[in-house]
Amino acid sequence: MLAKYLAPYATISEDFYERLIFSPLQQALGARTWRRIDRQLRDYEYYAGKQHVSPETGQLVAAEDMPRPPGLDYDPTRFPTNYFKSFIDKKARWLMGGQHGINVPTPQEPTAEQAKMAADYESLLYQLWRENKMRTSLTKAARDYLIARRVVCKIVFDANTGKLRWVWRPDTEFVPVYSDEDMTLLIGGHFVSEREEGGRTLIRKESFTLEAGRCYYEDAEYTTDLQLYNTVTEKASMGIDFLPLVVFAVPGLSGEEMDTSEIEAMRAVTDRLNAMNEDAADSLKFEMFAMTALLNVPAGTAEKVQIAPGAVIEVAGGMGGNDAKPDVKRIEGTFSWSAAFDGQYSRLKAALHEITSLPNVVPQELNFGGLNGDALHVLFQSIIQETEEHWLEWQDGLQELHEKSIRYLQARLDRAVFAYDKTVVRSITDYTNEIKFVLPLPDNRKSLVELLTEETASGFESVAGAMRRLGVENVAAKKAEISEEMAANRAATDPYQSAE
């Protein structure tokens, strides 16, 4: 009889359960993508300070929104130390806090045309950096890169201004499409966001797809049940043979889409530090404000006690033939937990430094004089090595961004509104470029200048090469400026040249 009722349910497919439980958007994105976005959104909330889990909903909430646990007669202290945000911000500054530069290499013996093309290409890239405020944008993008473990840059040509824009988007809005043959080859990408209009939620989807060697773009809005609501841009070819997208992902193991182990470990340690700080605050209150014990007093005496400085209490003798004398005592704490707490807290904090490779150094402890460049590199060896590992990913990504940007501009040379020198854009045929990353260490530039001075004096480096390594934007213009100043100084000090 029981089997009669269970049989129909045994034949229900997994797809039916998914349609029953999940929303149309969740089904469209797929379980793996939905889990990834859900995890990333939780990490962003954690970064923003929501570091407590509600026992009622299982969601991350702010400290002040936590309910009182059952069985307690007081509200426990709740506050986030947010070491998580502090360490993310510090690592982002290590990645992008230096004065990074761009270099367009030339052959060992370049012709005048090759030297001019390289100088024009480099100058154009620096112009794009200034217009897109890359110094600030890279630091912000590095935070998204470290939190979500991936960040995406979208290349957009503004038809109104004729300028190229680099739009950085968090990975929570991005759904990549990879080739079946090569899971590292991006063949499409969708940006999904939502907005409110007239009391309804609309889902916007921008799609970039490669089809038959051409890139197509489509932009539309949908209702929550994925019915087409408004077509912003009909699907059409963009006139380019590449995706105007560049993805920057945290390096992980081969075959992994992204590495989340560091974030998970940081959150686990931060949770323990938060709990210890909250418990310590409550323990301190219990230790500082002793418990009052009323012995052999009439019932209801405790309710009449005033909790205030200098309060006075009157206690009468026992009732009902009880000859025991009334007594009032204070149960004081001994603060015996502080040493164990400090030791455990220090170990957890050290673990957080170990996980992130950030040095566990307090500036006040460096009271033994100045440190030269070599000593700083030894002191910060771990974070320098990890930063340079991340730079490998950013080097490839920014090189790709520069190349795609120039090719995009070349595909828009026919536009009436064009903010760049068309002759320069058209002349670029070699897209090779490289980023000169600089560590945000004090006196780093001074040490580099001293090194380059020795190399140029020994004949191991050219003046132009030294300037590029120092981050000079336009080497040719800087050399011409120096030559003019030297000629003017010679003319001022040579009486014969002045007379002529």
C-alpha positions, -999 to +999 in steps of 0.1 A: +000+000+000+028+024+009+046+016-024+015+027-042+018+062-029+056+064-032+059+051-068+048+083-086+074+104-067+102+079-075+096+087-112+099+125-108+130+137-126+157+159-110+148+187-135+113+188-121+126+194-086+149+221-099+120+239-116+100+235-084+126+248-060+148+272-080+139+304-098+141+307-136+172+328-132+189+302-110+180+275-135+194+296-164+226+303-146+231+267-135+239+253-101+277+258-104+275+294-114+248+301-089+269+287-061+299+307-072+280+340-073+263+332-039+297+325-023+311+357-038+282+378-026+287+364+009+324+373+008+315+409-002+290+411+027+318+398+050+342+424+037+315+451+044+313+440+081+285+415+081+305+388+100+279+371+121+255+343+110+219+347+120+207+315+137+172+322+123+180+327+086+216+313+082+225+346+064+253+370+073+241+399+093+255+430+110+265+426+147+237+447+160+211+425+142+221+394+161+194+382+185+201+373+221+209+336+224+184+316+245+192+309+281+211+342+287+200+371+309+222+396+292+229+408+256+264+394+246+288+419+231+288+417+193+312+436+170+334+427+141+371+435+142+371+432+104+407+421+100+394+405+068+389+440+052+421+453+066+442+425+051+424+426+017+431+464+015+467+460+024+473+433-002+455+454-028+479+483-020+509+459-023+496+449-057+487+483-072+501+509-048+534+514-067+540+539-095+536+513-123+548+522-158+544+511-194+572+501-218+569+495-255+601+477-265+620+484-297+646+463-316+682+466-305+690+489-334+656+504-343+650+525-374+637+560-370+602+548-380+603+520-355+614+543-327+587+568-335+560+541-337+570+527-303+571+562-287+537+571-302+522+537-291+536+542-255+523+577-254+488+566-265+487+539-238+497+564-211+469+587-225+444+558-221+457+552-185+451+589-176+416+590-192+406+559-174+422+570-140+441+537-139+461+545-107+428+545-088+410+520-109+437+493-105+436+495-067+398+492-067+400+463-092+426+446-071+402+445-041+375+428-063+402+405-076+412+394-041+376+392-027+358+375-056+390+359-069+383+373-104+376+407-119+366+416-155+374+447-176+351+456-204+363+478-233+337+503-244+340+529-272+319+560-264+304+572-296+295+606-281+331+615-270+351+592-293+370+580-263+378+545-251+366+535-217+378+506-195+348+495-173+358+473-144+330+450-133+329+425-103+328+388-111+293+386-094+279+401-125+298+380-150+290+347-165+319+334-187+315+310-216+345+288-224+352+265-253+344+228-249+378+219-264+398+244-243+384+254-209+408+283-208+396+298-241+369+324-235+344+324-264+316+345-248+306+364-217+274+377-202+269+406-177+238+402-156+224+429-133+191+440-120+171+472-114+137+482-101+111+499-122+075+505-112+076+480-084+089+452-105+124+437-108+140+437-142+171+416-152+195+431-177+217+409-197+246+421-219+260+394-241+293+392-260+297+361-282+322+349-308+305+334-338+323+324-370+353+346-361+332+377-354+321+393-321+284+399-316+268+421-290+232+420-276+216+439-247+181+433-234+160+434-202+139+405-189+113+400-162+120+377-132+105+348-151+129+355-180+103+369-204+117+396-227+107+430-214+128+455-235+155+452-262+181+478-256+204+468-285+195+442-311+221+415-317+246+427-342+283+423-352+307+447-335+331+447-364+359+431-345+372+395-343+378+394-306+359+397-273+363+432-258+367+416-224+397+408-203+395+385-173+419+387-143+418+356-121+437+346-090+462+319-100+453+285-086+458+248-094+456+235-130+420+229-139+406+252-112+383+280-123+396+301-094+414+296-061+392+303-030+413+287-003+429+319+010+395+337+014+380+307+032+410+305+056+409+342+062+372+341+071+377+311+094+405+329+114+386+362+114+355+345+129+377+331+157+392+365+164+358+381+164+345+355+189+375+359+211+372+397+212+335+395+220+341+370+247+369+390+262+347+421+263+320+402+282+345+385+305+360+419+313+326+432+323+321+402+346+355+406+361+353+443+366+317+444+380+317+417+407+286+396+415+268+406+447+257+377+470+229+383+495+230+356+522+202+348+547+181+378+537+143+380+533+129+371+500+127+400+475+158+418+489+177+414+457+150+433+437+154+463+460+192+466+455+202+498+436+229+493+409+247+526+412+279+541+426+276+547+463+243+529+467+232+519+502+214+487+511+196+479+543+194+443+553+172+430+581+176+398+601+163+365+591+125+358+592+106+329+607+129+319+634+160+318+613+188+329+635+214+330+607+229+365+604+223+382+570+254+389+550+264+407+518+294+395+498+311+405+466+324+377+443+354+392+427+372+378+396+410+372+394+417+381+357+436+348+354+425+343+318+444+372+303+477+355+297+461+325+279+439+349+259+468+370+248+488+339+237+459+324+217+450+357+202+486+363+190+487+328+175+455+334+155+467+368+144+500+353+133+481+326+114+463+354+095+496+370+086+509+336+074+478+329+053+481+363+035+519+365+035+517+400+050+545+406+074+536+406+111+557+437+118+548+467+140+565+499+127+573+509+163+593+478+168+617+488+140+636+511+163+671+501+153+677+527+126+671+529+089+668+499+066+683+497+032+666+482+001+681+447+006+670+445+042+635+456+033+633+429+007+644+403+032+619+415+058+590+415+032+602+385+012+569+365+015+546+393+004+570+404-023+571+368-037+533+365-036+528+400-051+551+391-080+532+359-086+500+379-089+518+403-112+523+375-137+485+373-141+482+411-143+510+414-168+493+391-192+459+407-186+471+443-190+491+434-221+459+419-236+439+449-225+463+473-243+464+452-275+426+448-277+421+485-270+443+495-299+427+470-323+393+483-311+403+519-319+416+508-353+381+493-360+365+526-352+387+549-374+358+556-396+339+574-368+334+611-372+339+617-335+373+602-326+394+615-297+428+601-308+453+608-335+441+586-363+475+585-380+491+572-348+464+546-343+466+534-379+504+532-378+505+507-349+512+472-363+532+457-334+511+455-303+539+443-280+540+461-246+549+453-210+541+467-176+569+478-153+555+470-119+570+488-089+569+476-053+554+501-028+585+502-007+601+533+008+632+545-010+626+520-037+631+546-064+664+558-049+678+523-049+667+518-085+683+551-096+716+540-079+715+506-096+707+521-130+735+547-126+760+519-121+746+499-150+747+528-175+782+537-163+794+501-168+778+499-202+752+473-193+722+496-198+714+524-221+701+557-209+668+552-227+664+517-211+671+531-177+645+558-182+619+532-192+627+512-161+622+543-140+587+547-155+594+577-178+563+580-200+579+596-231+616+587-233+623+605-265+608+637-252+626+634-219+660+629-237+653+659-260+645+680-229+677+670-212+697+677-244+682+712-246+691+719-210+726+707-214+731+728-246+717+759-227+741+753-198+770+750-222+760+782-240+757+800-206+792+789-195+811+791-228+820+827-237+830+819-272+797+801-280+778+830-264+796+855-285+787+836-317 
